[in-house]
Amino acid sequence: MPLRHTRPHMQWTQSAVIGFSLLMAFVLLTAGCGQPSSPGDDSPSAGEGTANPVDAPATDTPSLVDVSYVPDDACAAVVIDLARITHSRLLEPLASERILARAMEQGGFDRLAQSQLLILASKDALTTTDPDGGMSLIVRFSETSTEEQVLAAATKLAPALGVSGQWIDRDDEGRRYLKGDDMSFCVPDCRTLLVGSESSLQRMLDAGGATSGLIDRLRATTTTADVIAIADLAAAPEMADALAGASAAPGVADQLSAIRAHIDLDDEQLLSIVVETKTEQAAGDLEAGLRWIRGPLRKLIVSVMDHPEYFDRSSLPVTIITAGEQMLNGLEFSHRERVVRVELRKTPVIERSLQKALKEIRHEMIVRHMIQRVNQVQDALVGYMRAESKLPPADRKSGLSWRVELLPYLGEAELYSQFHTDEPWDSEHNIQLLDRMPAVFLAPGVEDETTTPIMAFTGPGTLFPPGKPRRLTEISDGLSRTLLAVWTGPDKAVPWTKPVDLLFNPDDPVPALGKIPEYGAIVVSCDGRAGMYSGLHPDDLRALITPDGGETFPK
């Protein structure tokens, strides 16, 4: 049975976490225009009705965005500077967490190799029901990257996007493909990965030299920022309708030309959004609508805070609601001629609220990551017991740990075959495999990536007394009430191949767990169930450890 949170306030859904993370990355982070435009740049000159007052290109400064693969049907783009974001002081709590960084690397993200992420949307993105969804992705790698690095990153990323299969040999142009049912990959050169449907890939490959309102604006991008979002609203009426409706000014939808947002997490100006309209009247109406909508949004937040019975607090913690309220209050609106500006400066109050919200996100990301890992281990334990008809050999005092015996059930059969199972864990041969510990054995706070906190209790009165482990039929307390494995605190981690576990002290078994992490203690019972506990009383832990003590737990 998959692990579930045992604390009500931790019961987020994975979609809520991902959704809010993206929201933070785009709305909260829509912060910081690198260099504010001068007042004289707010509007086009007379007679320049089609000129872009926001994106006038600098003649001597090269564009920061490579548009080689941007097709002319794309009308919106989000450009993410991966190097800047991953080194942001504000996001440092997330970036510094080793287990999250390792998970991102395994998912195909390498902040040293990947330099820019370009998300594209066509005008059909809001209305299409096609699997393509009107969305595509361009990942740019650093200048020192090789094709092998790009292919390796794409192979890791593929499962997350539902793409499987083998890389197809080069076509006549020397390109490599990985084709899926709805999504496919293409590596057109040694610095680029294209992601999209087959039709969108072809449009990106045929895009060389294409021109459009969006492409012209991307070419004119010379100011650095963590995130830059641009939309050519004149080419995407559905997007213009959505923006006008959200601002309580639906009548100006057909008067919107373009929108541009800059995000820079470490800049004093956290958010800068510029909307270009066709008339000064439309700009005034849009600003008025934006100012008006802030009132109802404030009332909604107050209602959420004052009436928790109407809102599931477990789906969105107070720290995040508070951060949203602080940012909403800090928004500044203005317009001049045909341009509307929305800005948010990073005051001390806003920065503190963001830090608290990001701390909550970090905590929840760790918990979600741990749940995935725990479920993998519990499935491996169940698989081992079904295949071997016995408990894993946690009673060993020599040779290799029972954790090594789980490798075939963790998809690591090849690694298992390399061990000399008749030799000690630290023999000349086996010790060379110590640094190949699977990521499933990692845990937050454990700095040494050859050690793990996953152990079993051994000794008299446990499942693993001296001599040999008990049989499942000897567990009179019930399989669901008897502990099989436990995640200790990081201070108790041991080399993962070493046959060492926790010695049971019946008088007070809790200290053996070490410093319990903030997400709580994790245990897997003999029936394959897992639980996460914010606190364990010695009597309760003792009841879990003993297979035939007659105790009743959980209560």
N, C-alpha and C positions, 0 to 999 in steps of 0.2 A: 504493500500500500504506500503510495507516495507520501513524503513528508509534508505535513501541514504545520502552520504556525500554531503555537499553543497560547499566544498572547493576543487578545482581540485587537489591540491597536496596531498589530503588525500584519493584519490580514489584507494586504494590498493584492491586487491582481497584477500579473506581469504586464498587462497592457497599460495599466495605470502608471506603473513605473516608467515604462518605455515612453508612453505618451507624454508624461510630464517632463521627462528628461529632454525630449525633443522640444517641448514647449519652452523649457528653461534655455535650451541652446539657441532658440530662435527669437522668442519674445523677450525674455529677460536679457538675453545677450544681445538683442538688437540694440547694442549699446556701443556708443563711442564712435563717432565720425572721426577719422584720423586727423583731418585738418578742416575745420569749419569753413564753409564758403563765405566769402566776403559779402556784405550787404548788396553790393552792386551785381552779384551773380544770381540774385534771387529770381530774376525774370528775364525773358528773352528781349532782345532789342526790337525796336519797331521794325515791322516787315519781316521778322524771322519767326513766323508762326509755327514752323515745323522744327525749329532748333530745340535742342535740349538744354535748358538753363542749368541743369544740375551736373551734367556729365560732359561739359565741354572739355575735349582732350587737351592735355598739355603737350605742346609741340616737341619738347625735348625729352620727355619722360616716357619710357616704354610702358606698354600696358602690363598689368600684373596678371592678366587672365589670358591663357592660351585658348583661342576660339577655333582652332583648327578643325575640331570635330563637332562644333555646335551647328546643328541644322537650322535652316531658315524658318522651320515651322515651330521652333521653340519660342515661347513668348515670356517665360519666366525662368530665373536661375537663382540658385543660392550657391555662393562661392565660399567655401570654408577653408581657412588657412590652418591646416592641421598642426603645423609646427608652432604657430603662435598660441593656439588654444591649449595645446598640451603643456605649454610652459607658462600658462596664465597663473598668476598668484592666487586668484580667486578660486580656480579649480585645483589648486595644489593638493587639497585633501583627497580628491579623487585620483589624481595622477600619481600620488605617492603611495597609494595602496598597492602593494606588490601583487596580491592575488587578483585584483582587478586588471592590473597592467598585463599580467600573464594571460588572463582570459582573453583580453583584447588581442594580444599577439597571436594566440591560438586561433582567434577568429579572423585573422588576416590583416590586422592593423599593426603597422610598424611606424611609429612616429618619427623614426630616424630616416626611413626610406620614402614614406609618402608625404608629399608636400602640399597637395591641394585636392580638394574634393569639390566637384561641380555637379550639382543636382539640377536637372532640366525638366521643365514641364511644358507640354504643348497646350494649345488653347482648349483641347478636349479633356484636360486633366480633371476638371470638376464635373464633367458630364459623361464621360465614356464608361462603358461597361466591359470594354475589351480588357483582357488580361494585361496588355501592355500598360493600361492605365494612363497613357499619355506621359509617363515618367521615364527618365533614363538617367544614367550616372556616368560621369567621367572621373577617373582617379588618376591624378598626375603624380609621378614619382620624382625623386630628386635626380639631379643631373648625373650623379654617380651610380645610379641604379642600373642593373642589368636585366635582360629579358628573363633570366632565371628567377630573379627576385620577384618580378611582376607575376610570373606564372605561379610561383609558390604562394604569394599572397592571395591570388585569385582562387587557387585550389582550396585554401583555408576558408575563404569567404563564401565559397559556393554553397555549402550545406545550409548556411543561415538564410540564403535566398532561394532555397529549394532547387538548386541546380546540381545535377549529378551527371556522371558520365566521364568519358575520356577526352583529353585534348585532341582535336583533329589536326592532322599535319598541315603545314603551311599551304596557303592557296597561292595563286600566281603572283600575288603581291607580297608574299612572305609573311602573311598574318596567321595567327593561331586562334582557334575557336574552341569553346566549350559550350555545347548546345544543350539547353534544357527544354522542358515542355512550354513554359511561359516566358522564361528569362534565359538569356544566353550571354556569354562573355566573349570578348574579342581583344586580343593584344596586337594592335596595329604597329607599335614600335616599342623600343626598349624602355620607354618612360610612361606608357599609357595603358590603362585598362578601361575598356568600354563595357557597360552593363545595360541591357535592355532587351526588348523583344527582338526577334530576327529582323523585323521591318524597321524598328528604330535604330538597330545597329547599322543597317544598310544606309539609312538616312545620315547617320553620323559619319560613316566612312565616305559618303559622297559629298560631304559638306565643305570641302576645301574651297575657300574663297567666297563662301556664301555671304550674303548681306541681308540684314533685317534691322528693325528698330532695336531689338534686344542685342544683337551682335554688335551693332555700333556702340551701344552703351557699355557693353563688356569691354570692347576695345579701348574705350575711353577711361577705363578704370585705372587710375594711377596712384590712388591713395591706399595704403595698407590698412587692414582691419582684420579682426578675428573672423567675422562673418559679413559678407555683403550680399544683400538680396535685391534683385532688380526684376521688375515686371513691366512689360510693354502692354499697358492696359488697353491701348487703342486696338491692339491685335487680339485681345482676349476679353470680349465683353462679359463673359461669365465671371471672370475674376473682378472686373470693374463693378459688376452688380453685387458680388459678395462683399467687396470693400465698402461700397456705398451703403449697403444694407446694415453692415456692422457698425457704421458710424452714424446711424439714424438720419442719413441724408440720401435716401434712395433716388431722389430726383436728379442727382448729379452724376449718376452712373455713366451716362453717355458723354459726360464732359471731362472724364478722367483720361489723362494721356499716359502717365507712367508713375511708378513708385520705386523708390530706392531706400534701402535701409542699411545702416552701418552698425556693426557691433564690435566693441573693443572692451573686453572685460576689465582690463587694467587701466583704462583711460578714465579721466575724471568725468567725461561725458559718456554715460553708459549707453544711451540710446539716441540715435538720430535717424528720423524717417522724413523723407521729402516726397511730397506728392505733387506732381505737375498736372494742372488742369488746363482746359482750353479757354476759360474765361475767368476774369477776376470775380464775377458773381459766384461762379461755381466754387472757387477757392474759399470765399467767405462762407457760403452755405456748408461746405465740408467742414471747415473749422468749427462752425457753430454746432454742427451735428456731433462732432467729436467731443466738444465741451459738454454738450447735453448728456451724451450717453454715459459719461463718467458718473453722473449722479445716480442713475439706477444701478450701475455696477457697484458703487459704494454701498447702497442700501442692501444689495444682494449679499455682499461680504459681511455686513453687520448682522444680517439675518442668519447667515450661516454660523457666525460666531456666537450669537445670542440664543439660537434655537437648535442645539445639536440634535434634538429629536427629529428634525426635518432633514437631517443631512448625515450621511454615514461618515463619521470622522475617520474611521479606519481606512477609507479610500483616499483621503487627502489630509495629511497632518496639519495642525494649526500653524506650524512654522512656515509652511508653504503658502497657506492662505494669508498669513501676515505679510510675507514677502510681496505677494501680489497686491495687497492693500497699500503697502508703503510705496511701491512703484506707481500704482495708479494715482496716488495722491501727489507724487512727484512729477508727473507728466506736465510739460509746458507746451501750449499750443500757440501758434502764430501763423499769419499768412501775409504775404506781400505780393500784390498784383496776382499772378496766376499760380503761385507756389504756396503750399501749406507745409508747415514744419511741425513735427512732434519730437520733442527732446526730453531726455531723462538724464539728469546728472546724478552721479554716485555720491550721495551725501553719506556721512557716517551712519545715519540711521538705516538707510537703504543697504549699505554694505554689510552692516551687522545682520540685518534680516536675511540677506542673500547667503551669508555664511552659515547661518542657522539652518536655512532650507537645504543648502548643499550638504551640510553634515547629515541631515535626515536622509537625503538621497543616497549619500555614500553608505550609510548604515543599511538602508533597504537593498541597495545593490549587492552588498556583501551577503546579506541574508539570502537573497534570491540565488546568488552564486552558490552559497553553501547548500541550499536545498537541492540544487541540481547535482552537486557532487555527492551529497548524502544519498540521494535516490539511486545514483549509479552504484555506490558501494553496497547499498542494501540489496539491489538487484543481483549484484555479483555474489553476495553471501548466500542468497536464496538459490541462485544457480549452482553454486558449489555444493550446498547441502543436498539438493535434489540429485545432482550427478554422482556425488560420492557417498550419499546416504550416511553422512556423519558430519559432525561439527568441524570447523576449520581447526588445524592443530595449533591453538594458541598456548598449549602447555609445553611447547618445545623450549629447551634450554640451550640448544646448539643447532647448527645447521642454518636454515633460512627461516625467516618469519612467515607466519600464516598469510601475511599481506602479499607475499610473493606468489602464494598458491592461488590467489584470486585473479592473477593477471590474465589467464585465458578467458575469464568471465567478464573482464573489463575491456575486451577487444585488444589485448596485448599479448596474444599467443606467441608472436615473433620474439618479443622481449623475454618471455618466460623460457623459450627454447634455448636462450643463450646462457642461462644460469646452469652451473654445475651443482645440481641439487644434492649431491653426495659430499659437498664441501662446505666448510663454515662460511658464514655471510661475509667475513672479512678475509677470505682466502685471496691469494694473489690474483686469481681470475675474477671471482665474484665481486671483489671490492671495486673493480673497474666499472661495474654496472650501477654503482650507488648513485651517480649523478644523473641517471636516466629515470628517476622517479616519475611516474605518471602524474599529471596535473590533478587527477582526482584525489590524490593524497595530500594536496596542499591545503593550507588553512591560513586565514588572516593572522597576522602577528608573528608568524613563524618565518624568521629571516633566512635560515638555512634551508635551501630548496632540496636538500637530500634527507630532510627529517619530516616526520608526520606526527600529529597528535592522535591518530586513530589507533586505539588499543582495546584490549579486553582485560577484564579482571581475572586474575589467576590466584590459586592458593586454596586451602581448605575451605569448604563451604560454597565454592563457586562452580561454574560450569566446567572449569579447567583445574581440577585438584591435582596434586602431585601424582604422577603415574600416567594417566591417560584421561581424555575428556569424557564427560558423561554422554550417554545417548539421549536423543530427544525424548524417548519414551520414559526417561527417568525424571523428567521435569514435571513435578507434581503441582507446582504453583501455576502452571499454564504458560504456553509459549509467549503469549502477548504480555505477560507480567515478568518475564525474565530477560535480563540484559545480555545481549550478545557482543556488541561493540559500543564504544563510547569515544567521543571527541573530547579530549582533555584541553586544558589551557595551553597556549603556545609555549609556556615555560617547561612543559613536561614532554615536549616532542622528542622523538628518538629516531635514529637512522631507520629508514623504512624497511630495509632488508634484515635488520638485526632482530633476532628472536627474543625480544624483551617486551613485557607488558606491565600492567599495574598489579601490585601485590595487595590483596584485599585485607583491610584492617576492619574487622567487624565492629570494633568499638566506635570508630569514626572514619568512615570510608571517604568522606567528602574531600579532605586535603589531598588525596591522591590525584584528584582532577586538576590541581594547580589553580591558576588564576582564570576563572571562568570568563570567556569573552562576553562582550556587551550583548551579543545576540542570544546568549544562553548556552546551556549544556545540551549536547545532541546525543541521543542514544538510539540504537537499533535493537529491537527485541528479536527473539528467536523465531517469530512468525513472519519476520521481514518488515514489520512496521517500524517507523521512525518517529521520534518526537523531539521537540525543541523546548527546553524548560528554562525559564528565567531564574529559577532558584530550585535547589533540591535540598530537602531536609535530610539529615543523616539516616533517619528511619526509613524514609522513602527510597533513598539510594540503596540502602541495605536490602530492602525488600526486592528491588529490581535485580540485585546482584545474585542473591541466593535463589537457587532453582527449586528448593523444597522446604522453604522456611515457614510456609503457611501464612505469610503476611498477605494483606490485601492492598494492592496498589496497581493502577492509580485509584484514588478514592472517588 
